[in-house]
Amino acid sequence: MRGDLSAVLRHAECLKRAPLDGIEPMTRPIDESNRLGDDVPAGTLPREAFESMAPAFEDGFLRVPKVLGDGEAGPGGHSGGGGA
C-alpha cells in the first residue's frame, strides 16, 4: 500500500510540472451540452396501461417496496424513519 501511495504522489508531482500556460480551465473533459427537447405537456397513460406495467397495484395505488424506516408504524399510522 505504501508503494501505491508513493506512485500516486510521484504522478501528482509530474502533473504539477505540466506546462499549462494559455490553457483555459474546463469543467468537463469534452465540450458537449445536453440535447434536451422542449418541455411540452402531453397526454397521460390510460390507467389500465399503467396498472399493467406496475409490479404491484393495490386499491388504485402503485405498491412499492419499503426503503426507509424499521418497518413499524410511526406517528400517524404510517411507517417511516425518524421518531422521538
Protein Blocks (a to p, Z undefined) as FASTA:
>chain_A
ZZmmmmmmmmmmmmmmpcfehiacdfbfbdcddddddddddddddfklmmmmpmbdcehi
acdddfedjhiacehhiaceedZZ
